[in-house]
Amino acid sequence: TLIDKREFDAHIVGADIKSDLSVIKIDSKERLPHVVLGRSDDLMIGETVIAIGNPFGLQHTVTTGIISALHRSIKGGKNRVYRDFIQLDASINPGNSGGPLLNINGSLIGVNTAIYQQAEGIGFAIPIDKAKRIIDDLIRYGKVRRGWLGISVQDVTKEMLRFFHLDQIRGVVIVQVMKSSPGD
């Protein structure tokens, strides 16, 4: 359903649970309004942003704020960490997920995704450059094709410095290689 109340049938082209993104195809013979895709590799902390969504069912709500941080990692469950998010202070509430994050020129720079529930004014968006890669895979393959090396790693600890004759703590140690994996 568009803002002018026109309704269209659509079908799912592909969905990715890990990124909380999907691509749908709207069946229409007429040209539909769309937002211009921007880029997220040149964003700056303090830059003004506009978030649009449907918080609590309030359709087409617009909020504004600034980019608070870039390349932020957030925990999303017991053993899941989401990486490379845009952190913003524009009001993001339940229902905003999937809405556009725009720059002041109206270009799409991110997809509103999550809020930090223990605080006010901390929201997160997937950078559009990352979303584009996911969207391309969903359109081309119907799913996201992720690289898989087939190894388990562990951070280098102080105790390992002497054993491996290292001068500083950096890198990882491969602790397991899965059989028949690319790492094998």
C-alpha positions as CSV (number, residue, x, y, z in Angstrom):
1,T,0.0,0.0,0.0
2,L,1.5,3.3,-1.0
3,I,1.0,6.7,0.7
4,D,-1.7,7.6,-1.9
5,K,-3.7,4.4,-0.8
6,R,-3.0,2.5,-4.0
7,E,-2.5,-1.2,-3.3
8,F,-0.5,-3.7,-5.3
9,D,0.2,-7.5,-5.3
10,A,3.8,-8.5,-4.7
11,H,5.8,-11.6,-4.2
12,I,9.0,-12.3,-2.3
13,V,12.1,-12.5,-4.5
14,G,14.4,-13.4,-1.6
15,A,14.8,-13.0,2.1
16,D,17.8,-13.1,4.5
17,I,17.0,-13.7,8.2
18,K,20.6,-12.8,9.3
19,S,20.4,-9.3,8.0
20,D,16.6,-8.9,8.4
21,L,16.3,-7.8,4.8
22,S,14.1,-9.0,2.0
23,V,13.4,-8.1,-1.6
24,I,9.8,-8.1,-2.9
25,K,8.6,-7.5,-6.5
26,I,5.5,-5.4,-7.0
27,D,3.4,-6.4,-10.0
28,S,2.5,-3.1,-11.7
29,K,2.4,-1.9,-15.3
30,E,2.7,1.7,-14.1
31,R,5.9,3.4,-12.9
32,L,6.1,3.6,-9.2
33,P,7.7,6.2,-6.9
34,H,11.1,5.2,-5.5
35,V,13.9,6.7,-3.5
36,V,17.3,7.3,-5.0
37,L,20.0,5.0,-3.6
38,G,22.8,6.9,-2.1
39,R,26.1,5.6,-0.6
40,S,27.3,5.0,2.9
41,D,31.1,4.9,2.5
42,D,31.4,8.7,2.9
43,L,29.1,9.2,6.0
44,M,30.4,11.4,8.8
45,I,29.7,11.4,12.5
46,G,27.4,14.4,13.2
47,E,25.8,14.3,9.8
48,T,22.0,15.0,9.7
49,V,19.8,12.0,8.9
50,I,16.1,11.4,8.4
51,A,14.4,8.2,9.4
52,I,11.0,7.1,8.0
53,G,8.8,4.3,9.3
54,N,5.6,3.1,10.8
55,P,6.4,3.2,14.6
56,F,3.5,1.6,16.6
57,G,1.4,1.6,13.4
58,L,1.7,5.4,12.9
59,Q,2.2,5.3,9.1
60,H,4.8,7.4,7.3
61,T,6.3,8.9,10.5
62,V,9.4,11.1,9.9
63,T,12.1,11.7,12.5
64,T,15.4,13.4,12.3
65,G,18.7,13.2,14.1
66,I,22.4,12.8,13.5
67,I,24.8,9.9,12.9
68,S,26.3,9.1,16.3
69,A,28.8,6.5,15.3
70,L,29.9,4.4,12.3
71,H,30.9,0.7,12.0
72,R,29.1,-0.2,15.3
73,S,28.8,-3.8,16.4
74,I,25.8,-4.8,18.5
75,K,24.8,-8.0,20.2
76,G,21.6,-9.5,18.9
77,G,21.2,-12.6,21.0
78,K,23.1,-15.3,22.8
79,N,25.9,-15.8,20.3
80,R,25.0,-13.4,17.5
81,V,26.9,-10.1,16.8
82,Y,25.7,-7.8,14.1
83,R,28.5,-5.7,12.6
84,D,29.1,-2.5,10.7
85,F,25.9,-0.6,11.7
86,I,25.3,3.1,11.5
87,Q,24.3,4.4,15.0
88,L,21.9,7.3,15.0
89,D,19.9,9.3,17.5
90,A,16.8,9.8,15.3
91,S,13.8,8.2,17.0
92,I,13.6,4.6,16.0
93,N,10.7,2.6,17.6
94,P,9.0,-0.8,17.0
95,G,7.6,-0.5,13.5
96,N,10.4,1.6,12.0
97,S,12.4,-1.5,11.1
98,G,12.9,-1.7,7.3
99,G,12.2,2.0,6.8
100,P,14.6,4.2,5.0
101,L,17.4,6.2,6.5
102,L,18.0,9.3,4.3
103,N,20.6,12.0,4.1
104,I,19.6,15.6,3.8
105,N,19.5,15.3,0.0
106,G,16.8,12.5,0.3
107,S,19.1,9.7,-0.8
108,L,18.8,6.3,0.8
109,I,21.9,5.8,3.0
110,G,20.7,3.0,5.2
111,V,17.9,0.7,6.3
112,N,16.5,1.3,9.9
113,T,17.0,-2.0,11.7
114,A,17.2,-1.9,15.5
115,I,17.0,0.1,18.7
116,Y,18.9,-0.2,21.9
117,Q,16.0,-1.0,24.3
118,Q,17.8,0.0,27.5
119,A,18.2,3.6,26.3
120,E,16.4,6.4,24.5
121,G,17.7,7.8,21.3
122,I,20.0,5.0,20.2
123,G,19.1,3.4,16.9
124,F,20.9,1.4,14.3
125,A,20.7,1.1,10.5
126,I,22.3,-1.2,8.0
127,P,24.6,1.0,5.7
128,I,23.2,1.0,2.2
129,D,26.5,-0.2,0.6
130,K,26.2,-3.4,2.7
131,A,22.4,-3.6,2.0
132,K,23.1,-3.3,-1.8
133,R,25.4,-6.4,-1.6
134,I,22.7,-8.4,0.2
135,I,20.0,-7.1,-2.2
136,D,22.1,-8.1,-5.2
137,D,22.4,-11.7,-3.9
138,L,18.7,-11.9,-3.1
139,I,17.8,-10.8,-6.6
140,R,20.4,-13.0,-8.3
141,Y,20.1,-16.2,-6.2
142,G,17.1,-15.8,-4.0
143,K,19.4,-16.0,-0.9
144,V,22.6,-14.5,0.4
145,R,25.7,-16.4,-0.5
146,R,28.2,-15.9,2.3
147,G,31.8,-17.0,2.3
148,W,32.7,-19.9,4.4
149,L,36.2,-20.9,5.3
150,G,35.5,-23.8,7.6
151,I,37.8,-23.0,10.5
152,S,37.4,-22.1,14.2
153,V,39.6,-19.4,15.6
154,Q,40.6,-18.1,19.0
155,D,42.1,-14.7,20.0
156,V,45.8,-14.7,20.8
157,T,46.3,-14.4,24.6
158,K,49.2,-13.3,26.7
159,E,50.0,-16.9,27.4
160,M,50.4,-17.6,23.7
161,L,52.9,-14.8,23.2
162,R,55.8,-16.9,24.6
163,F,54.7,-20.1,23.0
164,F,54.5,-18.7,19.5
165,H,57.4,-16.3,20.0
166,L,55.3,-13.2,19.3
167,D,56.1,-9.6,20.3
168,Q,52.5,-8.4,20.6
169,I,49.0,-9.7,21.0
170,R,47.4,-9.6,17.6
171,G,45.7,-12.0,15.2
172,V,44.0,-15.3,15.9
173,V,45.0,-18.9,16.3
174,I,43.3,-21.6,14.2
175,V,42.0,-24.2,16.6
176,Q,40.0,-26.4,14.3
177,V,39.6,-27.1,10.6
178,M,36.4,-28.7,9.4
179,K,36.8,-31.7,7.2
180,S,36.1,-31.1,3.5
181,S,35.8,-27.4,4.0
182,P,37.6,-24.7,1.9
183,G,40.0,-24.3,4.9
184,D,40.8,-28.0,4.7
